[in-house]
Amino acid sequence: MEDHSTQRSLVIYTSAAHATVHATELMYAALLWRIGDTFGLDKLGLGLIANVAGFTFGAGALPSGVLSDWLTSRRVLRLCFLAAAVASLLVATASSTLMLGVFMAVLGLCIGLYHPAATSLIAQGARQRGLVLGYHGMSGNIGLALAPALATLFAVTVGWRWAYVFLALMALAMVGLLQLLTLPTVERASARASRQATPQRSLPLLPLGLIIGAFVMNGFIYRGSMTFLPTLIKEQVHVHVLGMDQAALAGSLTTFALLTGGIGQYLGGRLSDRVPIERLAMQITIVVVPTLFLVGIGGGLLVVVAASAFVFFNFSGQPVFNSLLAEYVPGSALGRGYGLSFFASFGLGSVAATFAGFMADRWGTSSVFLGLAAFSLLTAALAAALWRLSTRGALPRAVPEVETVAPLAPDDA
């Protein structure tokens, strides 16, 4: 009964926290034109700030991965949300372009602590890893989907700065929730004893390199598409619904498109427990290519339909690749493995914001998605190589370590 309770708490907390992190992350893109008007920035300038914030979002994963292996995920998560609350308030007070860029970079670093801590906790503490990763990913998409709607609500009522005040309150709520719930964790003493009793093996560099390469490409596609998708929909969709202005309509349609990603996350998580995972990763990445192309060439409501298909398939791959990493990295190094992978995805992939800003200024916002379609071909090639090698038995999987999963009480540091 206690185990069932801790498993349920794991799903509740990581779902709420993941939604908060990604709502915070996408809020800048959802407010892009409002912030641009305030500071007099063009798309390239806005893209550069998104690039900096995206890079620090990924860079935060590196210390988080190390700390998650040596301390506890709980401590890292508490630090993440306390720091994010302060940084969100700083963004709300920014009075110049320089201050905005610096504070967005700090905020990105703070919320960047989240993913390795939470994902390693799920990978080692969840009884049904793929399913819980699916719920976790689905909640992240709900956060992404809510960001445009929340941005619109605050922007048209009290101003965009209040959106960041709201995000600060949400971050503090995650600190409070962390104190209330009992989460599973790997006992550090047992895990250390296991590492001492088990001969150390070097990490499998070939599969890890292919997986990290796919994380970089997926992160590039993610950052480029998420930064300019709300703007593309605003530019391409010109219909009148219930008297809504163009900005409000764009926010609502972007929210609709992003909600399909939550369904994709759930499906990807379910399938990763049932289907050979290397084959599943290859199949999903191949399907992403034509959907991105359709977003780039579409017009009107076709853009929303194509964007919904792209978001569905692209996000369904996230729990698949997260599960895939756990297949090849031993548990004692899993936090660092996720730290490296999320840095590759969010940090190295962050340059897509500048790339996308340049293309949008030079050839229009639609060209961003045509360019990203080419990068999705590279992702599919890496996934295909991984699948091919796995069918030949050429990829050594991580040897399961002896672990004990115990509940972590709310008052346990």
Sequence and secondary structure as in RCSB ss.txt:
>XXXX:A:sequence
MEDHSTQRSLVIYTSAAHATVHATELMYAALLWRIGDTFGLDKLGLGLIANVAGFTFGAGALPSGVLSDWLTSRR
VLRLCFLAAAVASLLVATASSTLMLGVFMAVLGLCIGLYHPAATSLIAQGARQRGLVLGYHGMSGNIGLALAPAL
ATLFAVTVGWRWAYVFLALMALAMVGLLQLLTLPTVERASARASRQATPQRSLPLLPLGLIIGAFVMNGFIYRGS
MTFLPTLIKEQVHVHVLGMDQAALAGSLTTFALLTGGIGQYLGGRLSDRVPIERLAMQITIVVVPTLFLVGIGGG
LLVVVAASAFVFFNFSGQPVFNSLLAEYVPGSALGRGYGLSFFASFGLGSVAATFAGFMADRWGTSSVFLGLAAF
SLLTAALAAALWRLSTRGALPRAVPEVETVAPLAPDDA
>XXXX:A:secstr
 HHHHHHHHHHHHHHHHHHHHHHHHHHHHHTHHHHHHHHT  HHHHHHHHHHHHHHHHHTHHHHHHHHHHS HHH
HHHHHHHHHHHHHHHHHT  SHHHHHHHHHHHHHHHTTHHHHHHHHHHHH SSHHHHHHHHHHHHHHHHHHHHHH
HHHHHHHT THHHHHHHHHHHHHHHHHHHHS EEEE HHHHHHHHHHS      HHHHHHHHHHHHHHHHHHHHH
HHHHHHHHHHH     TT  HHHHHHHHHHHHHHHHHHHHHHHHHHHTTS HHHHHHHHHHHHHHHHHHHHH  T
HHHHHHHHHHHHHHHHHHHHHHHHHHHHS GGGHHHHHHHHHIIIIIGGGHHHHHHHHHHHHH HHHHHHHHHHH
HHHHHHHHHHHHHHHHTT S         EEEE TT  
